[in-house]
Amino acid sequence: MIRIGADELILWLRKNGIAINITNDGRHGLGRLIYELIVNQLGGQKVAHSRPSHWTNTTEYGRFNLPKTSAQYQIGINRLDVLYSTISTW
């Protein structure tokens, strides 16, 4: 198992120009999509609801519209390829 935050996935999406028209919102946007994918489709589990994100570069925070807090998940390492393959289509 690996622990991964929705903030890390959102950073990856934004840096790669993916899902730029989807908000970060945990109820309707990327946060919700990430939850549905990890928990409902890939068998992972949510381990924390809203942890502060640790962005060391505030320019990157604004440039990529990154979240200030995010949920944390555990997912099997063998599921990471499906996770990234799926979110790369958003």
Secondary structure, DSSP 4 states (H G I P E B T S, - for coil): -EEEEHHHHHHHHHHTT-STTS---TTTSHHHHHHIIIIIIS--EEEEEEEEP--S-HHHHHHHT--SEEEEEEE-GGGHHHHHHHHTT-
